[in-house]
Amino acid sequence: MTQASRTRPEDSAPRAFLDVRDLKVHFPTDDGLVKSVDGLSFQLEKGRTLGIVGESGSGKSVTSLAIMGLHRAARQQRARVRMSGEIWLGGKELISADPDEVRRLRGRDMAMIFQDPLSALHPYYTVGQQIVEAYRVHHDVDRKTARKRAVEMLDRVGIPQPNKRVDDHPHQFSGGMRQRAMIAMALVNNPELLIADEPTTALDVTVQAQILDLIRDLQREFGSAVVIITHDLGVVAELADDILVMYGGRCVERGPADRVFDAPQHPYTWGLLGSMPRIDRDQTDRLIPVKGSPPSLINVPSGCAFHPRCPYADVPKGGVTRTEVPELREAGDRHFSACHLAPEDRTRIWTEEIAPKL
């Protein structure tokens, strides 16, 4: 791909540090085309945190791997991956960029904390060796200097006795300590974008709180843009400035966190809020599950993908929920929703039926 082919007209210049436009990631299979991400757009500025939430299979992790350029490796290995759209990072368009350029950005300008640190860390090498390697790839320094940097980062993320633990292998760390080591590795080059994919999965609640506090503190220190990917609204309530709700590979709601929590505009978001445990509920109160199962991404329902599970699918007249895909429309200041319900119906249902039960 030539440099000229990656040049965009002036009116297409990115508006934010991370600018994702109409991203599509499809996987052809023997059973059909899996539309894991099907037209996703969002922006993120430095110093802010975006929480991407949704059930398993909604396209959250596929989105993060696309931003990191990790689907490109699969394409180079002749795996069947189809990607289109644009991903702008600091003025650079990544999907059409040269693979070597994306590789140079990965780890230096953008980094990722993976869901399972035990799988992401190499079992043969010490934690320190892996952090040293991540640092030396992008800096022309000797091993002694890089090791000092690794010890500093382990200390910064709260690992005790970092001078000794730097020589331990991943299996010698607890789950919470491994996650801290992963964060140290991700931040060793001071990346401007940090993606955390389910960073607190399989950790007990005390360690979860510590990890979330650590990510918040480090973001303030480094000024990074942060994307938190999770199915847990409690996590994004702690960290996110903005929330993007995904369903069936698409964005169904996006907006400032306080507006999404206080006045959500999509029935799927109502369902997620109703299924979230709260400490101010009586123990006798039951959670309100979202009925049904997530859709197959091979056979996504026609119209609004959520309509088979939506209690209000028949409210709009003419059966549009089953025939027309709803557009993402503004529902307030920087607050968008893809729902066929009229704004007055959404307000009435939320205030009279949903909110009193939460």
N, C-alpha and C positions, 0 to 999 in steps of 0.2 A: 504494500500500500504506500503510495507516494505521499509526500508531505502536502502536495497540492490537493490531493483527494481528501485530505482531512481538514482542509480549510473551510470554514463556515461563513456565510454572509453575515454582515454586521448585525442585522436584525435578529440573527439566530444566536448571538453571543449569550453565554450563560449568565443568569441573573443571580446566582448564589454560588457558594463554594462547591456544594454538591448539587447538581441539577440533573435529575433523571427525567427523560422525556419519552413517553410512549414505549416503554421497555416491554419487549415480548421475548420470552424464553420458552421454546416449544421443543418437545422431545418426541420424534417419530418412533413408534413402537409397532410390534406385530399386531397389537390390539387396536391401534389407532393413534391419533396425535394427542399427546399429553400437553395441554396448555397451562404449564405451571405458573407462568406470569403472562398476562394477556392485556397489555396496554396500561402500564403503571407509570405515573408521573408524580414527582414531588421534588421539593427543594429543601436545602438545609444550609444554614449559615454557620460560620465558625463560632464556637462558644455556646452553641445550642445543642439540645438533645432531642432527637426524634425517636419516639417509641413506635415500632411496627408490631401490631398485635393481630392475633387471629388463631383459629384452631390449627392443629396439625394438618398439613396438606393445603394450606391456603396460599402458599408461595413465598412465605417470609424468607426462609433460608436460601431458596433459589435466587431471590433478589440480592441477598448479601453476597453470594458467590459470584453473581454477575458483575456487581460493582468491583469486586476484588480481581476480576478477570480470570477466575478459576475455571469457568466453563470453557475458556479458550483452549486450555490444555486438552480437554476432552475432544474438542473439535480437531485439534492437531493430531490426536490419536485416532482420528476417523470415527469417533463416537458420533452418533447422530444427534447433534444439538443445533437448533436454529435460533439465532439471536438477531433482533433488530431493535431500532430505536436509537437513542443517544444517552450516554452517561458522561456528563461533564464534571471534571474534578479540577478545581483551580484553573479553569480556562482550557484544560486539555480534554479532548473527546476520546474516550477509552475504547469504545466498541470497534471503531475503525482504526485505532492506533496500532503501530507496530508492536508485536508481542514482546519484543525486548524492551521497548519503552515502558510498557505496562509492568513488566517484571521489575524494572528499576524503581517504579513508583511504589510497588507493593513492598511493604515493610518500612519504607522511608516516608512516603507521603500519606499512605493509608495502611492500616493494620487491622487485624481481626483477632478477637478472642473467641475461640471455638467452643462448641457446646460441651465436648468431652475432653478435658485436658489430658487425661491418661492416654487417649488415642492420638491426640494432636502432638504430644511430646514423644520424642524417640526414646524407646526403653533402653537402648544400648549406651547412649551418651548421657553424661551428667547434665543437670539443669544448667550449670554454669557454661559448659561447652556449647550448649544450644543458644544461650543468650549471647555469648561471645561471637558465635558464627553469624547470628542475626545482625550484630553490630558491625562486624568487619566487612560484611558484604557491601555496606554502604559507606564505610569510612576507612581510609587508608591509615590504619594504626596497627601497632604490634599487639601480640596476644596479651602482654602484661597490661597495657593500657585498656584493652577491651575487657579483660578480667576485672579490672578496677571498676569499670563502668557497670559490669554485671553485678558486682557486689553492691554498688550504690543503689541500683534499681531494686534488688532483692530487699535491701534495707528500706527503701522508699515504700514498697508495697507491704511492709509489715512482717516480713519473715524474720524470726529471731535468729541470732548468730549467723548472719549472712556470710561471714568469712568462712564458716565451716559448711553451711548448707549448700554453698555454691558448688561443692564437689559431690553432692548427693545425687543419686539417680531418681527419676520421677516416682518409682515405686516406693521410695523411702519418705515421700511426702504424703500427708493426708489430703483428702479431696479439696478442702479449702485452701491448703498451702499450694497444691498444684495449680489451682485456679489463680492464686496470687502470682505464682511463677509465670503462668501464661500471660498475665497482665503486664508483668515486668518485661517479658520478651516483646510484647506488642508495643510497649511504650519506650523501648530502649533507644529508638531513633527519633523520638519526639514527633510522631506522625500528626498530621493536621486533621486526619479523619480516623476515628476508631469505631469499628463495628463489633458489637458484643452479641453473639448468637446464643441465646438462652444462658447467660453467664451464671445463673444461680441454680440451674437444674441439678437435682440429686444432692444438694447441700442442705444441711439442717437450717432451721429458720434463723438461728443466731449467726451462723456463718454467712447466710444470705444477706442479712442486714450489714454485716461487716464488708462484704464484697461490694454491695451497692454504695455504701458510704465511701469506700475506697475509689470507686469509679467516679463518683461525684467530686471528691477532693482532687483527684488527678486531673479531671477535666478543667477545674478551676485553675489549677497550676499551669497546665500546658495550653489551655485555650483551644482545645481540639473541638471539632464537630463530632458528635457521638450519635451512633445509631444503635438503639437497644432493640433486639428482636426477641419477642417472648409471647407466650400464650397467656401470661399472668398479668392482668391489669393492675394488680397490687405493685408489681415491679415498676411499671411505667408511671404509676401514681407517685412513686418516690423520686423518680429521676427526670421524667420527660417534660420538656417545654411544649412539645407538639406531639400529637398522636395520629397515626395512620392505621386504620382498621382494614384488614384484607379479608376477602372472602372469594373463594373460587378463582384465585389468580388475579383479582381486581381490587382496586381501592373502593370501598363502599362509604367510607367516612374519613375525613381528614380535617384537623383543626387544632387550635390551642388546647392544651390539656385541660384547663379549667372549664372551657366551654364543652368539650366532649364529655367530661364527667358530670357537669351541672345541667347541661341541656343537650343530650345526645340526639341526633337527628335520624338515626337508622335503626330499624327493628333488630338487626343483628347485634348492634352495639348495646341495645337494651338487654338482649339476651346475655351478652357477656357480663354486663354489670350485675344482672340478677343471679348469675352463677358464681359470683366472686364472694368468698367469705368475708365477713366484717365483724370487727371486735365489738361494735355497738349493737349487734343483734342479740336477742335472747337465744340461749342454747336450744330452745324448743323450736325456733324458726328454722324452716328448711330452705335450702338453696333452691333457686328456680332454674332448672336446666333448660338449655336450648333444645327443643324437641327435634328428633330426627338425627341424621348423620350428615357430615360434610359431603358435598357433591363429588362425583368422579370427575377428574380433570380431563378425562377422555370424552365423557358424555356430559358436559356441563348443561344444566337445564336451560331451556330457551327463555328468552326474556330476562327478568331478574333472576339470577342464579339462586337467590335465597327464597324465592317464592314457594317452593315445596315445604319449607319449614316455617314460613312467616304466618302468624295468626291473622295478619291484616292484609293478606294478598288479595282478598276480594273487595276491599274497600274502594280502590280506584275502579271506576266504571270502564266497561268495554274489554275487560280481560287483558289490559296492557301489561300487567305484571308477568303474563305468560308469553307475550309475543314481542315486547320491545325491551331492549337493554336500556336501563335508566342511565342518563348522563349524570356526570358529577357536577352538581349545581351549587352555587353559593347559598348557604343558609344563614349566614351572618358574617361578621368581620373575620376573614381568613378561615371561615368554617364552611366545609363543603360536604354534601351528602349525595349519594346516588340512590334515590328512592322515588317510586312513583306516587307515594302518598303526598297529598297537598300539604303545604307548610302548616296550614291551620289544623289539619287532621293530626299531623305529627305532634304539634304543640298540645292539642287536646288529649291525645292518647298518653303522651309522656306525663303531663301534669295530673291527669285524672286517674289513669289506670296503672302506669308503670312506677312512677316515682314514689307513690305512697307505700308500695310493697317493698321498696329497697331500703 
